[in-house]
Amino acid sequence: MTNDQYIQTVKYIKQQIVNTRYAVSKIANKELLSLYYNIGNTISKKVNNEKWGSKTIEKLSADLQQELKGLRGFSATNLKYMRRFYEEWKPYFNILSSENEFGQLSTDQLETDRNSISQLTTDKLQSTDNEINQLITNGFNDLFIRVSFTAHYEILVKTKTLEERIFYISQSAMNIWTIDTLKHHLKTNLYKQRKTFPNNFSLTIADKDKSRALASFKNQYLLDFISLSDEEAENERVLESRIVENIKKFLMSLGNDFAFMGNQYRLLVDEEEFFIDLLFFNRKLQALVAFELKTGKFKPEYLGKMNFYLTALDEKVKQEHEKPSIGIILCKEKSNKIVEFSFRDYNKAMGVATYETSKKLPDAYKNILPDAKTLKKLMD
């Protein structure tokens, strides 16, 4: 056997292992969701028909622990979560016909029943969001069972509308979000931010890539990992340096598909140097993404400079197989109407977003409270 043949064999076996692991974890998660849904069904009926209260649920949890030594995940709190999981999703599953104690929601039905979640498109969901409707009709059931119960419950308690829930479940499954990533996107209200993000993508990006591009950006970025005093908040270089210092957290704000290429990225045009504040590459879009940082309010002239940068990137940096570059102006404030007017007559894909940071304690108050180290010593 040649070395190349051996390497191909290793790759083949590795892929087999990865595929099997994924299939096993998917089946296991589907079974757990079905179990929790059915337990939630039982508890819901007991609460409604037999007037079970918190003490009874606590007793149930304790008895289960006694019956099954080492059992985890069935605390009274989690049992209440299961009840809510069942009650929130019950209206969208038309498959609860059994009178059995656990409702017998089979895992096959949970995955494939076309009279359940898919029926939302006509009966339950009046959405004008084409992307959401497309998710539902193109296999949302499969996405639903790929999301962990913990993530499902996080979504249930942090969202209000069905459209939001479908969005976060789908994004969690497709992008393999961790719980921390999901919490971050819920906290920053990604669903709303992506819908209000001003851009000119409809005129500058191919139809097949538009929805993907819109899903990659949002209207406001919460940079709560950055603390700036009033004086520092006016300095764009300070903001840039703090982002670079916390680049991992900034990448979480952007999303899974962004790779950092550098700050003050140098472009040479006709022997003259130009520098882009932050440059990234988006794997999903297969495009360079330039960020320009502005500590004040958006001004129309910012787009002219960004348009120039994107032209230079496309000519000098972009590789043949990559899509045209995208530019994002990240500023402290903006008027959407001014942004809309400013976009006219530009042929490069651009968007304008705002950011929010934490603020440092004003200088006048710095010496009033002890610092963190002193406070820890006092507490110890």
ROTORSE-463819 format. One record per residue: x, y, z of N, C-alpha, C, CB in turn; residue in one letter. Coordinates in steps of 0.2 Angstrom, whole numbers, plus 2048, in hexadecimal, padded with zeros to 3 digits. Glycine has a CB too. Example, Ala and Ser with C-alpha at 12.3 -4.5 7.8 and 13.67 -1.06 7.14 Angstrom:
BEGIN
8427E482783E7EA8278427F08278397EA82DA
8407F58238447FB8248408008278467FD81DS
! end
This chain:
BEGIN
8047FA8008008008008048068007FB800806M
80380B7FC8078117FB8058168018068157F5T
80981B80280882080780182380680E824808N
8008258007FA8297FE7F48257FF7FA82B7F7D
7F481E7FE7EF81A7FF7ED8198067F08137FCQ
7F281980A7F28188117EE81E8147F9817815Y
7F08248127ED82B8147E682B8127F1831811I
7E482980C7DD82880A7D982480F7DD826803Q
7DC81E8117D98198157D781D81C7DD813816T
7DC82081E7DC8248257D68298257E2827827V
7D682C81F7D183181E7CA82E81E7D2836818K
7C982981A7C38258197C08238207C481F814Y
7C581F8247C381D82A7C182282F7C881882EI
7C582882F7C382E8337BC8308327C8833832K
7BA83182B7B48338297AE82F82B7B4834822Q
7B082882B7AB82382D7A98248357AD81C82CQ
7AF8258397AE8268407AA82C8417B5826843I
7AC83283E7A883883F7A183883D7AC83E83BV
79F83583879883483579483083A79883182FN
79782A83D79482684279382A848798820843T
79882D84B79783185179183685079E835852R
79183A84A78C83F84978583B84978D842843Y
78483584677E83284577C83084C77F82C841A
78082D85077F82B85777C83085B78582785AV
78083685B77E83C85F77783E85D78484185FS
77683E85777084185476A83C85777084184DK
76B83685676683185976583286076882A857I
76A83386476A83386B76683A86D77183386EA
76883F86A76484586B75D84586A76784B867N
75B84286475484186275083D86875483D85BK
75483886A75083386F74F83787675582D871E
75483C87875484087E74E84587D75A84387FL
74E84887774984D87674284A877749851870L
74184487473B84087473983E87B73B83A870S
73E83C87F73D83A88673B84088A744837889L
73E84688973D84C88D73684F88B74285188CY
73484E88572E85088272884C88672D85087BY
72984688672484188972384289072683A887N
72984389472984489B72584B89C73084489EI
72785089872385689971C85589872685B894G
71A85189371385089270F84D89871284B88CN
71384889B7108458A170F84A8A771583F8A3T
71484E8A87148538AE70F8588AC71B8568AFI
70E85A8A670985F8A470285D8A670A86189DS
7018568A46FA8538A56F98538AD6FA84C8A2K
6FE8518B16FD8508B86FC8578BB70484D8BBK
70085C8B96FF8638BC6F88658BA7048688B9V
6F58648B46EF8668B26E98628B56EE8678AAN
6EA85C8B56E48578B76E48568BE6E48518B3N
6EA8558C16EB8538C86ED8588CD6EF84D8C9E
6EE85E8CA6F18648CE6F78638D16EB8668D3K
6FC8608CE70385F8D07068668D170785B8CCW
7098678D770D86D8D871486C8D870A8708DFG
7188718DA71F8718DA72286B8DF7228778DCS
71F86A8E57218658EA72085E8E771D8668F0K
71B85D8E371A8568E071F8558DB7138568DDT
72185A8D77268598D272D8588D57268608CDI
72E85C8DB73485B8DE7358538E17358608E4E
72F8518E372F84A8E67308458E07288498E9K
72D8478DA72E8428D47368428D372A8458CEL
7398488D37408488D17448448D674384F8D1S
7428458DD7468418E27458398E17448438E9A
73F8378E073D8308DF74182D8D973582F8DED
7418318D374582F8CE74C82E8CF7448348C8L
74F8328D37568328D575782B8D97588388D9Q
75282A8DD7528248E275181E8DE74D8248E7Q
74D81E8D974C8188D57528168D07458198D1E
75581C8CD75A81B8C976081E8CB75881E8C2L
76481B8CF76A81E8D276F8218CD76E8188D6K
7718278CF77682A8CA77282E8C577B8268C8G
76C82E8C57688328BF7698398BF7608308C0L
76B83C8BA76C8438B97678468B47748448B7R
76684C8B57628508B075B8508B176384D8A9G
75984D8B775284D8B97508508BF74F8468B9F
7538568C175285A8C674B85D8C67578608C7S
74885F8CB7418628CB7418688C673F8658D2A
74686C8C57478718C074686F8B974D8758C2T
74A8698B874A8678B17448638AF7508628B1N
7408608B473A85E8B37358638B173785A8B9L
7358698B473186F8B27338718AB7328748B7K
73A8718A973C8738A373986E89E7438728A2Y
73886889F73586389A72E86489973685C89DM
72B86689F72486889E72386E8997208698A5R
72787389A72687989672887788F72B87E898R
72D87388E72F87188772986D88473586C887F
72686988772086688471A86B88371D860889Y
71986F88871387488771487988171187788DE
71B87B88171C88087C71C87D87572388387DE
71E87787471E87486D71887086B72487086CW
71486E87070E86A86F70986C86A70A869876K
70887386970387686470687485D70287D865P
70D87385C70F87285571186B854716876855Y
70F86685870F85F85670885C85671485B85CF
70685A8516FF8578506FF8508516FC85984AN
70384D85570484685670384385D70B844853I
6FF8478616FF8458686F88418696FF84B86CL
6F783B8656F18388656F083386B6EF83585FS
6F683086D6F682A8726F482D8796FD827872S
6F082887C6EE82A8836F38278886E7827884E
6F98248856FE82188A70082688E70381E885N
70382489470682889970B82E89770982589FE
70F82B89271483089071383388971B82C88FF
70C83288670B83588070E83187A70D83C880G
71382D87B71682987671882D870712823874Q
71B83387171D83686B72383386871F83E86CL
72382F86372882B86072E83085D72682685BS
73482D85E73983185B73983285374082E85DT
73682D85073582D849730832847733826846D
72B83384B72683884A72983F84B72083784EQ
72D84085073084685273584884C734846858L
73884484973C84584373984683D742840842E
73484283B73184283472A84483373283C831T
72684583871F84683771E84D83471B84683ED
71B84D82E71A85382A71485682C71A851822R
71085483170A85783370C85B83A704852834N
71285B83B71485E84271786584071985A845S
71E86684172186C84172086F83A72886C843I
72186B83472086E82E71A87182C722868829S
71486F83070E87282F70E87983170986E833Q
71387B83471388283771288783171988483AL
71588582B71588982570E88C82371888681FT
7098878247028898226FE88B82870088481ET
6FE88782D6F98878336FB88C8386F8880836D
70288C83A70488F84070889583F70788A845K
70B89683A71089B83970F8A0833717898838L
70D8A683570C8AB82F7128AF82F7068AF831Q
7178AD82C71E8B082C71F8B38257248AC82ES
7228B98257248BC81F72B8BB81D7228C481FT
72E8B88227368B78217368B081D7398B6828D
7398B18177398AC81273E8A781573B8AE80BN
7448A98187498A481A7468A082074F8A881DE
7428A282473F89E82973A89982673B8A382EI
73689B82173189781E73589181A72D89B819N
73B89381773F88E814742889818744892810Q
74488B81E74788782374188282574988B82AL
73B88482673687F82873487A82373088382AI
73487C81D73287781873887381673087B812T
73E87581774487181574786E81B749876811N
74386A81F74686682474786982A74D863821G
74386D82D74487083374386A83973F875835F
73F86583873F86083C74585D83E73A85A83AN
74985C83975085983A75585E83E753858833D
75486483D75886984175686984875787083EL
74F86884974C86885074F86385474586784FF
75085D85175385885675A858856750851853I
75E85C85376585D85476786185976885F84DR
76286585C76486A86176386786875F870860V
76786886D76786587376186887776D866877S
75F86487C75986688075B86D884757861885F
76186D88676387388A76387A88576B87388CT
76587987F76487E87A75D88087876887C873A
75987A87875187B87774E88087C74E875876H
75087E88274D88188874F88988874E87E88EY
75688A887759891887755895882760890885E
75389287C750895876748897879750891870I
74589287C73E89387E73E89988373C88C881L
74289988874189E88D7448A588B74589C893V
7488A588574B8AC8837478AF87D7528AB882K
7428AB87A73F8AE8747378AE8757418A986ET
7348B187172D8B28727298AF86C72B8B9873K
72B8B08667288AE86072A8A885D7288B485BT
7268A485972889E85672D89F85172189B853L
72D8A584D7328A68487398A784B7308AD845E
7398AA8517408AA8547428A485673F8AF85BE
73E89F85974089985B74289485673A89585FR
73F89585074189184A74889384873C892845I
74989A84874F89D84675589A84A74F8A4846F
75489B85175A89985575B89185575889B85CY
75688D85575788685475A88484E750883855I
75888784875B88684276388884275888983CS
76488E84476B89084476F88C84976B898846Q
76D88A84F77088685477288085076C88585AS
76E87D84D76F87684A774877844768873847A
77387B84077787C83977E87E83B773881835M
77F88384078588584178888284778588D843N
78587D84A78887985078A87E85678E87584EI
78588285878788785D78888486478188C85DW
78C88686878D88486F787888872794885871T
78688687978188987D78389087E780886884I
78A89187F78C89888078B89D87A794898882D
78C89A87478B89E86E78489F86D78E89A868T
78089A86E77889B86E7768A187377589586FL
7798A18797778A687E7798AD87C77A8A4885K
77F8AD8797818B387677D8B68717888B3873H
77B8B286C7768B486676F8B68697768AF861H
76D8B286E7678B48717678BB8757648AF876L
76C8BC87876D8C287C76E8C88777748C2880K
7718C78717728CD86D76C8CD8687788CC869T
7678C98697618C98647638C885D75D8CF866N
7678C385B7698C28547638C284F76D8BB854L
75D8BF8517588BE84D7558C584B7528BA850Y
7558CA84F7528D084D7588D484A7508D4854K
75E8D384C7648D784A7658D684276A8D684EQ
7648D08407658CE8397608D08357668C6839R
75A8D28377548D48337548DB83274E8D2836K
7588DF8377588E683675F8E98347568E983DT
7638E583276A8E783076A8EA82976F8E182FF
76B8F182976B8F48227718F381E76B8FC824P
7708F18187758EF8137728F080C7768E8814N
7778EF8077758EF8007768E87FD7798F47FCN
7758E38007768DC7FE7728DA7F87768D7803F
76B8DD7F87678DB7F37698DD7EC7608DE7F5S
76D8E27EC76F8E57E57768E27E476F8EC7E5L
77A8E07E97818DF7E87838D77E97858E37ECT
77F8D37EB7818CC7EC77C8C87E87808CA7F4I
77F8C27E677B8BD7E27758BB7E677F8B87DFA
76F8B97E27698B77E676A8B17EA7648B67E1D
76E8AC7E876F8A67EC7738A77F27738A17E7K
7778AD7F377B8AE7F87788B47FD7828B17F6D
7738B77FB7708BC7FF76E8BA80676A8BF7FCK
76A8B58077678B380D76D8B18127628AD80DS
7728AE80F7788AC81377C8B281577D8A780ER
77C8B78117808BD81377C8C18187818C180DA
7768C18187728C481D7728C182376A8C581BL
7738BA8237738B682A77A8B782D7728AF828A
77F8BA8297868BA82C7878C183078B8BA826S
7828C682F7838CC83277D8CE8367858D182DF
77E8D383B7788D683F7798DD83F7788D2845K
7738E08427738E78427778EA84876B8E9844N
7788E684D77C8E98537808E38567778EC858Q
7868E585878B8E085B78C8E28627918E0857Y
78A8DE86778B8DF86E7928DD8707868DB872L
7978E287179E8E187279E8E287A7A28E686EL
79B8DE87E79B8DF8857A18DD8887958DC888D
7A58DA8857AC8D88877B18DD8877AF8D2883F
7AF8E38847B38E98847B18EE8887B48EC87CI
7B58F188C7B48F78917B78FD88F7B58F5898S
7B490288E7B790888B7B590E8907B590A884L
7B99138917B89198957B591E88F7BE91C898S
7B29238927AF92888D7B592A8887AC92E890D
7BB92B88A7C092E8867C29288817C693088AE
7C39228847C591D87F7C091B87A7C6916883E
7B991C87C7B491B8777B491F8717AD91C87BA
7B89258717B892986B7BE9278677B993086DE
7C29228697C89218657C891A8617CE92086AN
7C891A85B7C79148577CC90F8577C691684FE
7D29128587D890D8597D89098607DF911859R
7D590C8657D490986B7CF90386B7D290E871V
7C99058677C49008667C78FA8627BE904862L
7CB8FC85D7CD8F78597D28F285D7D18FA853E
7D68F58617DB8F18657D88ED86A7E08F6869S
7D28EF86D7CE8EB8727CB8E586E7C98F0875R
7C88E68687C58E18647CB8DC8637C28E485EI
7D18DE8617D68D985F7D88D58657DC8DD85CV
7D88D986B7DA8D58717D58D08737DB8DB877E
7CF8D18717CA8CC8737C78C986C7C48D0877N
7CB8C88687C98C58617C58BF8617CF8C485DI
7C68BB8667C28B58677BB8B68687C58B086CK
7BA8BB86D7B38BD86F7B08C18697B38C1875K
7B48C58667B18C98607AE8C485A7B68CE85DF
7B28BE8597B08B98547AA8B68567B68B4854L
7A98B585D7A38B285F79D8B785E7A38B1867M
79E8BD85E7998C285C7978C285579B8C985ES
79C8C185179B8C084A7988BA8487A28C1846L
79A8B484A7978AE84879D8A98477938AF842G
79B8A384679F89D8457A489D83F79C897845N
7A18A183A7A48A08337AA8A583279F8A082ED
7AB8A98377B08AF8357B78AD8387AE8B5839F
7BC8AE8337C38AD8357C78B48357C68A8830A
7CB8B583A7CE8BC83B7D48BC8377D08BD842F
7D58C18327DB8C182E7E08C78307D98C2827M
7DD8CB8347E28D08377DF8D78387E88D1832G
7E28DB83C7E08E283C7E58E78397DF8E4844N
7E38ED8377E78F18337EA8EE82D7EC8F5838Q
7E58EA82A7E78E68247EA8EB81E7E28E2822Y
7F08EA81C7F38EE8177F18ED8107FB8EE818R
7EF8F280D7EE8F28067F28F78027E68F3804L
7F58F57FD7FA8F97F97F78FB7F28018F77F8L
7F59017F17F29037EB7F69097E87EA9057ECV
7F99087E27FD90D7DF8029107E37F89127DCD
80690B7E780B90D7EB8099117F18109117E8E
8029117F38009147F97FD90F7FD7FB91A7F7E
7FE9108047FB90B8097F590D80B80090A80EE
7F090880C7EA90980F7E99038147E490980AF
7E590481A7E58FF81F7DD8FE8217E9901825F
7DB8F88217D48F68237D58F482A7D28F081FI
7D08F782E7D08F68357D08EE8377CA8F9838D
7CB8EB8357CB8E48367C98E08307C68E283CL
7CC8DA82F7CB8D68297CA8CF82B7D08D7823L
7C48CC8287C28C582A7C18C28237BC8C582EF
7C08BB8247BE8B781E7B88B38217C48B281BF
7B38B381D7AD8AF81F7AC8A981B7A68B381EN
7AD8A381E7AD89D81A7A789B8177AF89781FR
7A189C81A79B89B81779A89F81179589C81CK
79B8A581179A8AA80B7A08A980679A8B180EL
7A68A78097AC8A68057AE8AD8027AB8A17FFQ
7AE8B28077B08B98057B38BC80B7A98BD804A
7B88C18097BB8C580D7B68CA8107C18C980AL
7B78CC8177B28D081A7B68D681E7AD8CD81FV
7B68DC81B7B98E181E7B58E58237BC8E6819A
7B88E78297B48EB82E7B88F182F7B38E7835F
7B48F782F7B78FD8307B39008377B690282AE
7B790283C7B59048427B490C8427B9901848L
7AE90E8457AD9158457AA91684C7A8918840K
7AD91A8507AA91B8577A59208587B091E85CT
7A392485279E92885279892684E7A092F850G
79492B84B78E92A84779092884078992F848K
78C92483D78D92283678D92983178891D833F
79292982D79292E82879292B821798933829K
78F92E81C78E92B81579592A81278A930811P
79A92F8147A192E8107A49288127A5934812E
7A29248187A691E81A7A59198157A391C821Y
79F91981179E91480C7A391480679791480AL
7A591B8047A991C7FF7B09198007AA9237FDG
7B29198067B99178087B890F8087BB91980FK
7B390C80B7B290580B7B29028047AC90380FM
7AE9068007AE9037F97B49037F67A99087F5N
7B99077F77C09077F57C39017F77C390E7F7F
7C39007FE7C68FA8017C48F47FE7C58FA809Y
7BD8F37FD7BB8ED7FA7BD8EC7F37B38ED7FAL
7BE8F17EF7C08F17E87C88EE7E87C08F77E5T
7CC8F17ED7D38EF7EE7D38E87F07D68F47F3A
7CF8E67F57CF8DF7F77CE8DA7F17CA8DE7FDL
7C88DC7EE7C68D77E87CC8D77E37C08DA7E5D
7D08DC7E27D58DC7DC7DB8D97DF7D68E37DAE
7DD8DA7E57E48D87E87E48D37ED7E78DE7EBK
7DF8D17F07DF8CC7F57DA8C67F47DD8CF7FCV
7D48C77F17CF8C27F07D28BD7EB7C98C57EDK
7D18B67ED7D38B17E97CE8AF7E37D58AB7EDQ
7D08AC7DE7CB8AB7D87C48A87DA7CE8A77D3E
7C58A37DF7BF89F7E17BA8A27E67C18987E3H
7BD8A87E97B98AC7EE7B48B07EB7BE8AF7F2E
7AF8B27EF7AA8B77ED7AC8BE7EE7A38B57F1K
7A98C37EB7AB8CA7EC7AB8CC7F47A68CF7E9P
7AF8D07F67B08D27FD7AA8D67FF7B68D67FES
7A98D68067A38D98097A68DE80E79E8D480CI
7A38E480F7A58E98147A08EB8197A88EF810G
7A28EB81F79E8ED8257A08F382879C8E782AI
79C8F882979E8FE82D79B8FD83479B905829I
79F8FD83979D8FC84079E9028437A18F6843L
79890684579890C84879490C84E796911843C
79591285279191285878A91485779491885CK
78891885278191A85178091A849780921854E
77A91A84777891A84077191C83F77A91483CK
76F91F83A76992083876791C832767928836S
76391783276191382D76091682675C90E82FN
75C91C82775A91F82176092281D755925823K
76592582176B92881E76F92281B76F92C823I
76F91D81F77391781C770915815773911821V
76991481576691280F76791680975E912810E
76791D80A769922805770921803767929807F
77492080877C92080677D91A80277F92080DS
77A91480277B90E7FF77A90F7F7777909801F
7769147F57749147EE77A9167EA76F91A7EDR
77B9127E47809137DF7879107E178191A7DED
78790C7E678D9087E878C9017E578E9087F0Y
7918FE7E27908F77E07948F27E47938F77D9N
7968F37EA79A8EF7EE7958ED7F47A08F17F0K
7958E77F67918E47FC7938E78027918DD7FCA
78F8EB8057918EF80C78B8EF8107938F680AM
78C8EF8177878F081C7898F58217858E981FG
7858F78257878FC82B7838F9831784903829V
7888F88367858F583D7888FA8427878EE83EA
7858F98487878FD84E78A8F8853781901851T
78D8FB8587908F685E78E8FA8647978F585DY
78E8F686978D8F88707938F58757868F6873E
7968F987979B8F687D7998F88847A28F987CT
79D8F588979C8F78907A08FD89179F8F1895S
79E9018967A29078987A690689E79D90D899K
7AC90989E7B09098A57AD90E8AA7B790B8A3K
7AE90D8B07AC9118B57AF9188B47AE90F8BCL
7AC91E8B47AE9248B37B49268B77A992A8B4P
7B992A8B57BF92B8B97BE92E8C07C49308B5D
7B99328C07B79358C77B59308CC7B193A8C6A
7B392A8CA7B09258CF7B591F8D07AA9228CCY
7BB91F8CC7C091A8CC7C29188D37C591B8C8K
7C391D8D77C791C8DE7C291B8E37CB9228DFN
7BB91C8E27B691B8E77B59148E97AF91E8E5I
7B590F8E47B49088E57BB9048E57AF9058E0L
7BC8FF8E97C28FB8E87C28F78E27C38F68EEP
7C88F68DF7C98F28D97C78EB8DB7D08F38D6D
7C78E78D57C58E08D67C98DC8DB7C58DC8CFA
7D08DD8DA7D58D98DF7D48DB8E67DC8DB8DCK
7D38E28E77D28E48EE7CB8E18F17D28EC8EFT
7C68E28ED7C08DF8EF7C08D88F07BA8E18E9L
7C48D48ED7C48CD8EE7C78CC8F57C88C98E8K
7CD8D08F67D08CF8FD7CC8D09027D68D38FDK
7C88D69027C38D89077BE8D29087BF8DE905L
7BC8CF9037B78CA9037BA8C39067B48C88FDM
7C08C29057C38BC9087C58BD90F7CA8BB904D
! end
